[in-house]
Amino acid sequence: MGSFSIWHWLVVLMIVLLVFGTGKVSTLMGDFAKGIKAFKKNMADDSDVSMEASAERPAATIAAPPPASPVQPVRDTAPIHHS
């Protein structure tokens, strides 16, 4: 009972097609595919631009991060009373 069989998925698919109709489902899947293609294209463009920018900069000009500031402990000024 832990997993769904192929028959469960076919029934779900039939219900979705009946509720939304085939036109809306195909339009939705087409829009989804366009979104994935645009995402992949932008990811490829961004990585190409970042690789070009790092290739143009010499390694000596890359600045080191600033040193971390020392952390001061917080002291409680209220006296502790033991009963």
DRENPA-3360 file (N, C-alpha, C; in nm, 2 decimals, always signed):
BEGIN
1 = MGSFSIWH = +0.08/-0.12/+0.00/+0.00/+0.00/+0.00/+0.09/+0.13/+0.00 ~ +0.22/+0.11/+0.01/+0.31/+0.22/+0.02/+0.34/+0.29/-0.11 ~ +0.32/+0.22/-0.22/+0.35/+0.29/-0.35/+0.23/+0.27/-0.45 ~ +0.23/+0.36/-0.54/+0.12/+0.36/-0.64/+0.16/+0.28/-0.76 ~ +0.06/+0.20/-0.81/+0.09/+0.12/-0.93/+0.06/+0.21/-1.05 ~ +0.08/+0.15/-1.17/+0.06/+0.22/-1.30/-0.09/+0.25/-1.31 ~ -0.18/+0.17/-1.26/-0.32/+0.19/-1.27/-0.37/+0.31/-1.19 ~ -0.31/+0.33/-1.07/-0.34/+0.45/-1.00/-0.30/+0.58/-1.08;
9 = WLVVLMIV = -0.18/+0.58/-1.14/-0.14/+0.70/-1.21/-0.23/+0.72/-1.34 ~ -0.27/+0.61/-1.40/-0.36/+0.63/-1.52/-0.50/+0.69/-1.48 ~ -0.55/+0.64/-1.36/-0.67/+0.70/-1.32/-0.66/+0.85/-1.28 ~ -0.55/+0.88/-1.22/-0.52/+1.03/-1.19/-0.51/+1.11/-1.32 ~ -0.44/+1.05/-1.42/-0.42/+1.12/-1.54/-0.56/+1.14/-1.61 ~ -0.64/+1.04/-1.61/-0.78/+1.05/-1.67/-0.86/+1.16/-1.60 ~ -0.85/+1.16/-1.47/-0.93/+1.27/-1.39/-0.88/+1.41/-1.43 ~ -0.75/+1.42/-1.44/-0.69/+1.55/-1.47/-0.73/+1.59/-1.61;
17 = LLVFGTGK = -0.73/+1.50/-1.70/-0.77/+1.53/-1.84/-0.92/+1.57/-1.85 ~ -1.00/+1.50/-1.77/-1.15/+1.53/-1.76/-1.17/+1.67/-1.70 ~ -1.10/+1.70/-1.60/-1.12/+1.83/-1.53/-1.07/+1.95/-1.61 ~ -0.95/+1.94/-1.66/-0.89/+2.05/-1.73/-0.90/+2.05/-1.88 ~ -0.93/+1.93/-1.94/-0.94/+1.92/-2.08/-0.80/+1.91/-2.14 ~ -0.79/+1.86/-2.26/-0.66/+1.83/-2.33/-0.60/+1.96/-2.37 ~ -0.68/+2.06/-2.41/-0.62/+2.19/-2.46/-0.54/+2.26/-2.35 ~ -0.60/+2.27/-2.23/-0.53/+2.34/-2.12/-0.41/+2.26/-2.07;
25 = VSTLMGDF = -0.41/+2.13/-2.07/-0.30/+2.05/-2.03/-0.18/+2.07/-2.13 ~ -0.21/+2.06/-2.26/-0.11/+2.08/-2.36/-0.05/+2.22/-2.35 ~ -0.13/+2.32/-2.33/-0.08/+2.46/-2.32/+0.01/+2.47/-2.20 ~ -0.04/+2.41/-2.09/+0.04/+2.42/-1.97/+0.17/+2.35/-1.98 ~ +0.18/+2.24/-2.04/+0.30/+2.16/-2.06/+0.39/+2.24/-2.16 ~ +0.34/+2.30/-2.26/+0.42/+2.38/-2.36/+0.48/+2.50/-2.29 ~ +0.40/+2.57/-2.20/+0.46/+2.68/-2.13/+0.57/+2.63/-2.03 ~ +0.54/+2.52/-1.97/+0.64/+2.46/-1.88/+0.77/+2.43/-1.95;
33 = AKGIKAFK = +0.76/+2.37/-2.07/+0.88/+2.34/-2.15/+0.96/+2.47/-2.19 ~ +0.88/+2.57/-2.23/+0.95/+2.70/-2.26/+1.02/+2.76/-2.14 ~ +0.96/+2.75/-2.03/+1.03/+2.80/-1.90/+1.15/+2.72/-1.88 ~ +1.16/+2.59/-1.89/+1.28/+2.51/-1.87/+1.38/+2.55/-1.97 ~ +1.35/+2.57/-2.10/+1.44/+2.60/-2.20/+1.50/+2.74/-2.17 ~ +1.42/+2.84/-2.13/+1.47/+2.97/-2.10/+1.56/+2.97/-1.98 ~ +1.53/+2.88/-1.88/+1.61/+2.87/-1.76/+1.75/+2.81/-1.80 ~ +1.75/+2.71/-1.88/+1.88/+2.65/-1.92/+1.96/+2.74/-2.00;
41 = KNMADDSD = +1.90/+2.82/-2.09/+1.97/+2.92/-2.17/+2.03/+3.03/-2.08 ~ +1.96/+3.08/-1.99/+2.01/+3.18/-1.90/+2.12/+3.13/-1.81 ~ +2.11/+3.00/-1.76/+2.21/+2.94/-1.68/+2.34/+2.93/-1.76 ~ +2.33/+2.89/-1.89/+2.45/+2.88/-1.98/+2.51/+3.01/-2.00 ~ +2.42/+3.12/-2.03/+2.48/+3.25/-2.05/+2.55/+3.31/-1.93 ~ +2.49/+3.29/-1.81/+2.55/+3.34/-1.69/+2.68/+3.27/-1.66 ~ +2.69/+3.14/-1.68/+2.82/+3.07/-1.65/+2.93/+3.12/-1.76 ~ +2.89/+3.14/-1.88/+2.98/+3.19/-1.98/+3.03/+3.33/-1.95;
49 = VSMEASAE = +2.94/+3.42/-1.90/+2.98/+3.55/-1.87/+3.08/+3.55/-1.75 ~ +3.04/+3.47/-1.65/+3.13/+3.46/-1.53/+3.26/+3.40/-1.56 ~ +3.27/+3.31/-1.65/+3.40/+3.25/-1.69/+3.48/+3.35/-1.76 ~ +3.42/+3.43/-1.85/+3.49/+3.53/-1.93/+3.54/+3.64/-1.83 ~ +3.46/+3.68/-1.74/+3.50/+3.78/-1.64/+3.62/+3.74/-1.56 ~ +3.62/+3.61/-1.51/+3.73/+3.56/-1.43/+3.86/+3.54/-1.52 ~ +3.84/+3.51/-1.65/+3.96/+3.50/-1.73/+4.02/+3.63/-1.76 ~ +3.94/+3.74/-1.77/+4.00/+3.87/-1.80/+4.08/+3.93/-1.68;
57 = RPAATIAA = +4.04/+3.89/-1.56/+4.10/+3.94/-1.44/+4.23/+3.86/-1.41 ~ +4.34/+3.93/-1.38/+4.46/+3.85/-1.33/+4.43/+3.80/-1.19 ~ +4.50/+3.69/-1.15/+4.47/+3.63/-1.02/+4.52/+3.73/-0.91 ~ +4.62/+3.81/-0.94/+4.68/+3.90/-0.83/+4.58/+4.01/-0.79 ~ +4.49/+4.04/-0.88/+4.40/+4.15/-0.84/+4.28/+4.11/-0.76 ~ +4.26/+3.98/-0.74/+4.15/+3.93/-0.66/+4.18/+3.96/-0.52 ~ +4.10/+4.04/-0.45/+4.12/+4.08/-0.31/+4.08/+3.97/-0.22 ~ +4.16/+3.96/-0.11/+4.12/+3.87/+0.00/+4.01/+3.92/+0.08;
65 = PPPASPVQ = +3.93/+3.84/+0.14/+3.82/+3.89/+0.22/+3.87/+3.96/+0.34 ~ +3.80/+4.06/+0.39/+3.84/+4.13/+0.51/+3.85/+4.04/+0.63 ~ +3.94/+4.06/+0.72/+3.95/+3.98/+0.84/+3.83/+3.99/+0.92 ~ +3.79/+3.88/+0.99/+3.67/+3.88/+1.07/+3.70/+3.96/+1.20 ~ +3.60/+4.04/+1.24/+3.62/+4.11/+1.37/+3.61/+4.02/+1.49 ~ +3.69/+4.05/+1.59/+3.68/+3.96/+1.71/+3.55/+3.97/+1.78 ~ +3.50/+3.86/+1.83/+3.37/+3.86/+1.89/+3.39/+3.89/+2.04 ~ +3.32/+3.99/+2.09/+3.33/+4.02/+2.24/+3.22/+3.95/+2.31;
73 = PVRDTAPI = +3.26/+3.88/+2.42/+3.15/+3.81/+2.50/+3.06/+3.92/+2.57 ~ +2.94/+3.89/+2.58/+2.84/+3.97/+2.64/+2.84/+3.94/+2.79 ~ +2.86/+4.04/+2.88/+2.86/+4.02/+3.02/+2.73/+4.06/+3.08 ~ +2.67/+3.98/+3.17/+2.55/+4.01/+3.23/+2.59/+4.09/+3.36 ~ +2.53/+4.21/+3.38/+2.57/+4.29/+3.49/+2.48/+4.26/+3.61 ~ +2.37/+4.19/+3.60/+2.29/+4.16/+3.71/+2.35/+4.05/+3.80 ~ +2.35/+4.08/+3.93/+2.41/+3.98/+4.02/+2.32/+3.85/+4.03 ~ +2.39/+3.74/+4.05/+2.32/+3.61/+4.06/+2.30/+3.59/+4.21;
81 = HHS = +2.17/+3.56/+4.25/+2.14/+3.53/+4.39/+2.11/+3.38/+4.40 ~ +2.18/+3.32/+4.49/+2.15/+3.17/+4.51/+2.07/+3.16/+4.64 ~ +1.96/+3.08/+4.64/+1.88/+3.07/+4.76/+1.90/+2.94/+4.82;
% end
